[in-house]
């Protein structure tokens, strides 16, 4: 859990006029040109009322729409990390305060307290409620997802592990975002900043990248299948592998064991989400330590790499060899 | 009828038919005049066909012509009775009908369009080409060797007929600076300062061909040089010298055409020099490659060194700051100070935010209002623009209509002026209205008469019915009495005879009426037959036949005499 104190960058209040003109009525502390353009373009892109949207353009934008007496407004938070639940609660708090007082300065106070101290206290229904943002537990639905996909969950796991390109689809943006959050929790040692794009609708965002998890809500995938390796259809719960990536997703015994283990975790009704995530993480770390034990060639001070000859010397199953090779490349311990 | 005749005679005069001014009605038309009139009409209706304007004296020819013309008139669509007799033995009524038919068919005067002279370059050019070609067709053919320089005089223009009078191009050797390859400074100096202009180096007539030749010669020369020498860019001097040597050699070769021995000596020299040059070049290349590799390695190593230095610096800086922060943080007072600082900072920020808000909100509201005004005005502008557009369209429409109406008015005015003023239109219209009135009256009278006859017929039927009923009634009554009374029997018989006699009387009256009707019909038929005048026609036909026979016998006699 990254420290909130360093991640918050700015917040903005946006208003939409009768003739669909969007104006940013309040910003604190400042706004860059790129962000401005992005907000003006996409602030009210969701058609539903009181929507919460999460966008990406090097930083994370969290936009929450609300209404005050037929006026359409939105609050936008710009941060450097990915934690939609936390920021959604923060947005809600800000909105409630604004609906009460309509004074942006109050919001500045709230924002500053979160920024400096990592928590804030709000009067709600007469009692003082304190929200601590330093340790915020996100609500995920990993269990649900594992149950829904069954053994195929290993494909998603594999794609994250080997740093492949995944495209996730669901026509409901909210469910899509929830699913993306869960997916990001499956592999804890990968930073979502590197790979997660919650919403893409044109090819340019993700075309040049070799490792991404992208979400889309349009029925026609905005990318042709050359550009992604794995396609996860959440509404029909189907995962399909692109034809050119079939070799990389070949499975062996370790994968099967992992898959069975994960499914068992999900079926265990006593396990909470956190525990499931921790267990998966433990397994992943085991796999990685196994791999690192193979690395014996030392190139520099503390960097050990595996060479191709060593891998071949093990005389493993070709699928396993391939898998270990890809994993080593992904973890940057492969000597090419 | 007089007006109709006037119309016909006027229109005949309009198509240049010779009619005497005395003649005012069709009754005064002779057979000749009728013929000429019909012929004039036909000629103007069907412009291609020509007819003689007067009837020839001989009977057979007359008959032939008349039948010919009658056929033409029938072809035009005339429905009435048409034959040679209508032309030669003219009846006023029939001639009137025929001439009316022909006059209706006369073509209207079409305005003559003037041939507009077409301006413009292309039509003029085309016309010129046409004229030229016509001219060349008119002239008789002359062999090309007799023409001077291939040109032929035709009045004020000259026609070029022979295109083979060119002469071959002649070239001279001109010196041009070359842009390919490096040359010595001395050579360049010479080119810049001393070399005379190309226009002064040769005859102006031969300038273009020699330039073209030089261009092709240069490219060929360059190819040969590059193949034989493998020119390298770095070795400039050697190149220049070899180039100049080769050039001078080539030029000397070209000029000294009959000296093969000297050529060989030169060639040997060239070969030795070439070998030496090649060896040096290969050595130089190897050294260059080595140098490149070493330079690249040097660059890599220096890059690594700088990277490592920067990372080292960064690490040192970080360590310093961390140690400082640690020392500061370990002190409790400092923590309190920091917290105070942070609080003060945030308070200040809040103050600033307040101030900013105060400044901003009125401006925002103003902005909103202005935007709303702007959008309202924009909609207004759009409406106004649409209205303007509509008005413009209407204006345009009305102006086009106005123009058309003006044109029409002018046209009609012109036509009205063209119409001859002889014809008295009001008289015609009066006459026509009178006739219409008469016809209406007659129609009314006919309707009255019909009504009367109907009522009379009804009365007759009624009376007949009454009679029958009264007879049957009285018959019954008396018959009943007749069985008993003698007088009644007599009365019955008398009644019966009365009835039959009256019936006969009625029958006689109806027969009388029928017979009178038949008489009237027959009388009408007789009148019609008389009008036909068949007897006179028969006499005429017989007379014609006799004349034709006379003429044929005369012609046969003439032929026999000639034979």
Boltz contact constraints between the chains, C-beta under 6 A:
constraints:
  - contact:
      token1: [A, 19]
      token2: [B, 375]
      max_distance: 6.0
  - contact:
      token1: [A, 25]
      token2: [B, 364]
      max_distance: 6.0
  - contact:
      token1: [A, 104]
      token2: [B, 357]
      max_distance: 6.0
  - contact:
      token1: [A, 105]
      token2: [B, 353]
      max_distance: 6.0
  - contact:
      token1: [A, 105]
      token2: [B, 354]
      max_distance: 6.0
  - contact:
      token1: [A, 105]
      token2: [B, 357]
      max_distance: 6.0
  - contact:
      token1: [A, 108]
      token2: [B, 350]
      max_distance: 6.0
  - contact:
      token1: [A, 108]
      token2: [B, 353]
      max_distance: 6.0
  - contact:
      token1: [A, 109]
      token2: [B, 350]
      max_distance: 6.0
  - contact:
      token1: [A, 112]
      token2: [B, 346]
      max_distance: 6.0
  - contact:
      token1: [A, 116]
      token2: [B, 342]
      max_distance: 6.0
  - contact:
      token1: [A, 116]
      token2: [B, 346]
      max_distance: 6.0
